[in-house]
Amino acid sequence: MAEGVACHSGCRSKWAPSVNLTYIPYMHSVGRVASPDSVRRTYHHNSLPAKHKPMFTRLWHTLISMLRRIIPWIHSERAADGIEGSEVVSPNGQDSEEIDQIPTTLPVPSLAAAVTSGGDHLTVLLDFLDPTQTTQTPSDTDVTAIPLSWSRIFRHLGLEPEVDILALESGQRLSLMEVDVRNSDPHYLLYLDCLRYLRDEYPQPSLSGCIPDAMSVNWLKGRPECFGTLVNVLVDIMPWMLVRAAYANNQPLDVHAVAAPGGTLSWIVFAILAMQLEGTRRGPHWHASCTCQALQHTTIHCQATLDDSDLYQALFLDCLISRWIIEFATRESSVFKSPMPWSPQSRQEPLALVPITLCSSALTDSDIPDEDGGLVRAAQRRFGCPLDIPWLDGHHDGYEISTNLSSYTYIRRPLGHTYSLRHDTALWIGAMTFGLLEAISGMRLLESTLLVPNDSGPERILSGMRLLRFMAYWESALRRDEPSHLEHGRQVVALLCSALEALEEEVLLEQAGTATLIGFPAGTKPEVLFSVAVAIISLSVLVTSDPQWNVLPEMEPLHAFLRLEAYATVTALAAFQHGRAKMVDAGWCAHTVYNLHDLIALRYPYVVSTLMRLPPFVKCAQDEHANCRDDSCALYTITDEDAYTPHHVDSSCQCDYVRPPLGDVTELLANGIVPVIVYEELSGLRVLPASSNEVKYVAISHVWAEGMGSTTEKGLPTCVVQRIAGLVRQILPGASRPPAFWMDSLCVPSARNERKRAIMLMAQTYKDATKVLVVDDCIRSMCSTRLPWQQNFLRIASSAWVHRVWTLQEGLLARDLCFEFAEGPVDVEENVGMKDRSTPPASEGPLQELSHYIPIVPVLAFRARPPRPFAEVPFSEVVGLLSGRSTTKAEDELVAISTLLPSRVDVSRLLEIERGGDDLLPTADRRMMSFLLQLREIPRAVPFGSAPRLDVPGFKWAPRTLVEDSPGAWTERDGTGIFTGDGFVTEYIVLPLKLHPSAATSPPDIQPDESDGRWQGTIYGPVAGHVYSLTADTTLLCDALLLGGTADVARLSTSGDPVPCFAVSYCGSPGGISTEPEGGWSQETPCQVRYVQRCGLVRHSPMEEDFFLNRRDKMGGVLGEPSGPRWLKLT
């Protein structure tokens, strides 16, 4: 073949060695998963020629690290020193023959390493399979010999492979260019499946471009099981540690990989090694299939004519080699904490087993307490109930108890067998569930103890309720009075931390698209990771609740995890993404789910398991929330106010509207008196003054979008008023006359002046009410005193009422707050013991059991604190309470919380700003500007907030809304500044920033984030030459970054710790901060700067810094030394 025929599609090999290798593989037979009763082995070395000793010493250390998992007592020093003519011995002096007598039932694979020499030729023989074990095959009458050949492809490529296959016992050379294999050979069946996959995925007319590279990129999406299983086999049997050492030493290496000679796998490995060898000669951009395609379109004379089957054979080899190399690299460079046998964590941990003969009898379903019993109910209140975990039919029963996770996987995955992607995935799930539970408890579990049939599929599931029952049993069985209890606690913490690290790593790999566990059925991996995370959280809560374990210093990682300070960052994000998708698919509103972010993202671990089990509240149709977004609910947004009409109690009702006398309402409002309503069947609606001592009334709090919105002039359907009056009678029974109520739909006129007066009286209205009744469709339909209060709190947290701005002050101001449940009005605070807010809750009781659920309803959590005047409530708390709420009219935001605003803000001035007029600015923006002008003294952290900014000169630093802002931005702990009307004057730390000249268009190392299009760049920093990642919402053009204070400067040296900052550009003096006047910058004469946008600044890890420092000229910019604090005026 002519030289120089390269890949026509420009493919790039993932691994291109620069040395020539000669491999001599001897393949092992393929069998099923080994029995737990596999035989034990001996270990020895033969002599090694001196010329190869340096290289082989490094290889030997690698082998020893693997052997430590098999024989924990091997000493690495003894093994390394005893290479020549020595045998590995145990610490007690036993030789290799005596090792065979050590009692154990562990299935240890045999390992015989023999090294021979001949000139420059080195041969390493590895035997990973018991020679007495043979693969069970059908009789000769049941099988057919199938011819397989690489001859046509090799001749077409002009390839004469220098690969010899030697039979280990006889030393006879085997020819694997052409073989006859049985049609029952499992690897032959996998080979056929691979060819079918390639033909289906890439039909002959579409065979263009570099398919091996494309297939590697789409591996996680397609997940062809046949390729995955063969890759698993190759990674297991091919001596990757020897291959790597050969590349590192630039020496030829003859490798005897072990398998049955003459089978399909031997035939495949022969071709792989030949192709790899050819690739080293032709360069890093060579693929056999690409070359074959190119030659078909040239006039170059070829020694053979290829047909479609030959081309797909070459494509099969290229794809398999590509995935094999990537899998090697992934397992070695990305997987560190996994319990799977190939991770460094597993290779370093000793093999720790408790023989079944030494275990107590296994727990069965009848041994663990019943789910209706008090023990389990108490555990559920404290830990929540874990979710059901999909079980991929992994094999758990019949093995020893493993006291660490790596031992669990090792004994269930011995070398020398064929494992599918699904098998490895099932094994990982088993280690993270059964393996973890047995290791921390020391109790033997059977599959039947925790696994139950799956109602929605053929596979079984690990029942969350059975797991909770086991947890309750284990906690009750802990022997806290024994001296070993503390040491047991330390071991449990170490195991849970290992599981958390493994989970976090797998989530990271999944997010990065490089996961090794890809044998999950389509769409199930996020659910498995989420369910496993919830289970580990429940176990962590159990462990940290033990009074003796809780004070151990080793317990801090679990405390940090439950505070979301460790492990849970990426895991929490993945949990939220999966939980959100699952809930939205089930019919939940996307806006509601987004506002439940903290719950779904594991911030409240006791709550998430209950939440995920709740069906959504469906008002009319299952898809009624199909058009909802994260920032708004389409169902509860009134888009056309003119077309809005109140709903009748029943859709078939046609009753008339009733209205209170308008004159009576306006007269009371004009006199500063709150009007209330009394309904009587005969006389209709009457208006009374709420100021009368004889009048007790109930204030109604509701959401307009649910159909009860109106004005005094329009009124409400009679059926609605009758229903409200009936609820009020239940709250205020025994009155001599019909009880009164206040409802905005009847007591607030639409006329401009009267509406203003009613709003100004809003605080008094709710403060003076005897009761405030919340009327909400979701709460009424889904809450009941007969249901667990945990579930009721979750329903309140997901209702429309808690997500509207107007209802915030209504709930906070109420003396007594009631909710309409299925039974009628219920005083929730009285039922759960929240009434006495002057003393802390008792250590036991309903309130203590709900301590994890109350915070998910911020209004109730605020009311649970000792009472205090609203004037003393920091405004940052008010901003926090606004989070997740919305209004139909943006300009209503400040008006709706008028009672909660700082006392120096005059609400009447805000109400004077209305729609229309000559000002083109939105009413909401003008009201925010008025609010800031009245505040004047403003926390200097406000420009760091997360809300969108006003686009008005002098106000560009200010938030446009409060509902999207960060509560921390309104805290005054970092000091305040003065708003002068044309700018914000305060002190900040200044970091000069010189951006790359092309930063405005396409700067080096600055690329938009694919998820949200954000601007991102790498910049060189001032502190000890650090490198930072700088992110912004849009293209960044600025002169400096501003920091809040010296604490933020100190955080510049901390890797991975985000530093809040915002970008500014100089205005006025071209030199900016450096052109300081004679008296210096001061509050009276500050340096004027223009606010650009909020940014994120994070220092890279030291390893990443080393990479970027070598290409400093391609960075996006350079930061100067920090200076200040300096007096600045933001405009």
Secondary structure, DSSP 8 states (H G I E B T S, - for coil): --TT---TT----S---SS------------SS--TT-------B----GGGHHHHHHHHHHHHHHHHHH-TT--HHHHHHTTTT-----TT---HHHHTTS----------BEEEEETTEEEEE---S-TT-------GGG--EEEEE-HHHHHHHT------EE-TTT--EE--SEEEEETT-HHHHHHHHHHHHHHHHS-GGG--S-HHHHHHHTHHHH--HHHHHHHHHHHHHS-HHHHHHHHHHT---EEE--S-TTSHHHHHHHHHHHHHHHHHHH-TT--HHHHHHHHHTS----SS---HHHHHHHHHHHHHHHHHHHHHHHHHHT-SS-SSTTSHHHHHS---EE-GGGS---B-TTTS--TTSHHHHHHHHHH-----EE------TTS-EESSHHHHHHHTS-SSS---HHHHHHHHHHIIIIIHHHHHH---B-HHHHEEE-TTSSSEEE-HHHHHHHHHHHHHH--TTSTTHHHHHHHHHHHHHHHHHHHHHHHHHHHHT--S---S-TT-HHHHHHHHHHHHHHHHHHHHTSTTTTT-GGGHHHHHHHTTSSSHHHHHHHHHHHHHHHHHHTT--HHHHHHTHHHHTTSSHHHHHHHHHS----SS-TTTTTT-BTTB-STT--S-TTT-----SSTT----EE---HHHHHHHHHTT--EEEEEETTTEEEEEETTSTT--EEEEEE-GGGTT---TTT-EEHHHHHHHHHHHHHHSTT-SS--EEE-HHHHS-SSHHHHHHHHHTHHHHHHH-SEEEEE-HHHHHH--TTS-HHHHHHHHHTSSGGGBSHHHHHHHH-SSEEEEETTEEE-HHHHHT-S--SS---SSSHHHHTTTTGGGSHHHHHHTS----GGGS-HHHHHHHHTT-B-SSGGGHHHHTGGGS-TT--HHHHHT--S-SS--S-HHHHHHHHHHHHH-EEETTGGG-SS-B--STT-TTSBS-STTS-GGGG--TT-EEEE-SS-EEEEEEEEEEEE-TTTTT--TT----TTT--EEEEEE-SSTT-EEEEEESS----SEEEESSHHHHHHTTSBT--EEEEEEEE-SSTTGGGS--TT-S-SSS-EEEEEEEEEEEEE--HHHHHHHHTTGGGSSEEE---EEEEEEEE-
